[in-house]
């Protein structure tokens, strides 16, 4: 019978190690009150130059070129690019729902929004499964350490962006703060973001480099 030989695997160890080092550096920088341009301690931490949210722009192409170079490219580069781009509005819609939940106070709407953002990852993955799977693994390797840091930061009341809460959570019990501000964003929102952004840049760069050779089909006898 015919089966797909997509056994080529790209290690996420080096990117994950670099991401962990950046996470640790950011934590130390915030605790030591280093330059706010590099280590923003405000809610969300947006705009800080030292952070891991922009790393998918680098590691998306890295994974894509490694996979394509090993003959594990997408079946169609047009489909891969198209679905990665199509995943972006899904991510945006999910973010909009989460934002609306803040003003409405609806926990259900917030959960739906986070799930939609996570689902965006699988829209992107449909165009290039091996790249999407690799990015999913990398996303969790990047975000689980952040989740651990946030748990400690909450418990120790560290003054960092990890513990900067929106007003509606300021007086909430610990479990609610950690669930809403840490678990759901890290495991759903940022995972979806990582796969979507990594897929967009990865598929485009691989296509421009001319390295989108599809996974080899091999025939084996039963």
N, C-alpha and C positions, 0 to 999 in steps of 0.2 A: 504494500500500500504506500501511498505518497504521504510524506509528512514534512513539516517545515523544520529546517535545520536552523533554528534561531537560538542556538545554544551559546552564542557569543555573549559574554557578560562583561560589563564594565564595572570595575570596582569603584565604590563610592567612598572608600576609606580615606583617601587623600583629601577630596573636597570636604568630607565630614570633619576631618581633623582640623583643616583650615577654618572651617565655620565655627568649630568649638573654640578655637583660639581667639577668634574675633569676638565671640560671645563673652569669654572670660575677660578679654581686654576691655570690652565695653563696660562690664560690671565693675571692674577695678577703676576705670576712668570715672564712672559716675559716683562711686563711693568716695573717691579721692577728690571729687569736684574739679576735675580737669576741664579744659575748654568746652563750654556748652555747644560750640560749633561742631565739635567732634563727638561730644557725649551729652546729648540732650536728655535731661531728666524729666521733661514734661510728659504728660499723658500721651501715650502712643509713641513717644520718642522720635517723631517724624523730623526729617531734615538732618539728623545726626550723620556725619560722614562715616563714623565707625559703627557699623551695624551689619546685620546679615541679610536684610531684606533685598539688597541689590545684588547679592551673590548669584542668584539664578541667571542673571544677565551674562555672567561669565561661565558658570558651570552648565547651563543649558547647551550652549555651543560646544563646550568641552565634551559632554556626554554624547551629543549628537555626532560629532566628528569621529569620536572613538567607535561608536556603534556602526556608523556608515562605513568607516574604514575597515571594519571587520566583516563587512558584508551583511550587516543587520540593519539596513536602512528601511525606510517605509515602502510599502507596496506602490504608493503613488506620492511623489513629492508635492503635487498640487493639492491632493487631499490632505496631506499632513499639514501643509501651511494653512489651508482653508479651515480645517477644524481647530487648529491652534488659535487662529484669529477669531473663529466663531465662539471659542470658549471665553474670550475676554468680555463680551457683553453679558454672558451668563454670570461671570464673576461680579460684574458691576451691578447687575440686578440683585444678586445676593447681598452685596454691600448696601444697596439702597434699602432693602428690607430690614437689615440690621439697624441702619440709621433711623428708619421710621419707628422701629421698636423702642428706641431711646425716648422719643417724644411721646409715644403712645403708652409706654410702660407694659407692652405686651411681651411676655416671656415666650409665648408660642411663636409670635412673629420673628423674634430674635433667633430662635432655634431653626425655624424654616429658612431664614436668611443665611445662617451659617451652613446649613446643609446644602443649600443651592450653591454657595461658594465652593464647597467641597466637591459638589457634582461637576463643577466646571473643569476640574482636573480630568475627569473621565471623558469629557467632550474632547479635550485636547489629546488624551491618550488614544482615542479611537483612530486618529490619523497615523500614529506611529507608536504602536503598543510597547515596543522595547524601550523607547525613549521615555514614554510616559511612566512605565513601571520603574525605570531607573530613577526618574525624578521624584516619584512617590517615595521610594526608599530613602533618597537623599533628604527629602522634606522632613521625614520623621527623624532621621539621624540628626538633622539640624534643630528641629523644634522640641524634641523630647528633653534634651539638655536645658533648653530655655524654660521649659515647664518645671523642671527640677529647681532651677535658679529662682523662678518666680515663687515656688512653694516656700523655699527658705527665706526669700525676701519678704514675703507676706508675714511669715512667722516671726522674723526678726525686726520687722518694721523698718527695713532699709529705705532710705530716701532716694529711690531710683525711679526710672520710668516704668519699671516692672510693677511698682506698687502704686503708681499714680492712677487713681480711680475716677470715673465719671461721678458727678454728684449723686445720681440715683443709687449708687452702690456704696456710698460713703458710710452709711449706717447699717448696711446689710451684715448678716452673720458671715463668719469666715468662709463656710462652705459655698455660700452664694457668690461671694466676691471671687473666690478662686475658680469656681465653675464658669462664671460669666466673663471674667477678665483674663483668665489664663487658659483653662482647658478648652473651651469652645473656640476661642480665637486661634490658639496655637495648633490644635489638632485638626481644625476644619478650615478656618479662614486662611491662615498662613500656609497650610498645606496646599489648598487650592491655588493660592497665589503663586507659590513656588513652581508648581507644575505648569500652570498657564504661562507665566512669564518665561520660564525655562524652555517650554515648548515653542513659543513664538520665536524667540531668539535662536534656539537650536535648529529648528526646521529651516528658517531663513538662511542662517549662516551655512548650514550643510548644503542647501540647494545652491547658494552662490559659489561655494567651494567645489561644486560638482560631485559631491560625495553623498549621494542618496541611493546607492545601490540596494535594491530590496534583498531581504533575507533569501538565501538560496533554498530552492525546493529540491529535495533529494528523494529518490525512490528507494524503498526497501522492500524486500520480499518477505511475506509472512509465512 
